[in-house]
Amino acid sequence: MWRLAFFVFTLGISYVTRTRPPEPQHATPAGFDEIDFPTATAGREIPQLYGQRILKGPNCVWFGDYKTTAIWR
């Protein structure tokens, strides 16, 4: 019986001392400057990379020939 009382007591303590999430703010939609997706803009630099890199928001004019190859027959 004391275990149940202890459980209820500790549950109440954890409920009272929990951290509350912040109030939700009114979000504004992201503009084109905030989104990282490939674009094709005239006058913008085209990066030349070597090896494996993470490129956020590249100015991609052409990206290879897409081909499908069967893996399982």
N, C-alpha and C positions, 0 to 999 in steps of 0.2 A: 504494500500500500504506500509506503514511503517513497518507493521508486516512482510511482505515478505522480505523487505530489511534487517530487523533485523535478520530474520531466516537465510538468506544467509550469513550475516556477522558472526553470531555465528557458523554456519556450517563451514565456512572458518577457523575461529579461532580454532575450535576443530580438523579440519583436519591438520592444521599446528603443533599444540601442542600435537598430539597423540604420544603414546609410540610405537615404532616400535619393532617387535619381533627380537630376535638375528638371525644372519645369521645361516643357518643350517650347522651343522658339519657333517663330514663323519662318520656315525655310524659304529662301528665294531660289528659283531655278538657276542652275549653273549656266554661265555664259560660255561662248565658244572658246574663250581664253582659258577657261578652267578645266576643260575636258581634254584628256590625252588620247587622241585618236589620229590616225594617219590623215594627212591632208595633201592636197596638190595645189599649192599657192605659188603664183608667179613672183619671182623676186626673193623668195625665202631660200635660205641655205639648204643644200642637200648634203647631209653628213656622210662622210666616208669612214666606215668602221672596219676594224680588223679584229678577228676573233669573235667571241661571244660577248655581246653587250646587251644591256637593257636600254632601249631607246623609247623615251616617252614622247608621244606626239610628233613623229617624224614627218618630214615633207617628202612623201613617197610618190615619185612620178611613175615608176614602173616596178613591178615585183614579180619577176620570173613567170614561167609558164606553169600553170597549175595543171597537174596530170594526176589521174587516179590509177593506182596499181592494185590489183587484187592480191591480198595477203593469203587468204585461205581459198582453196578451190573445192 
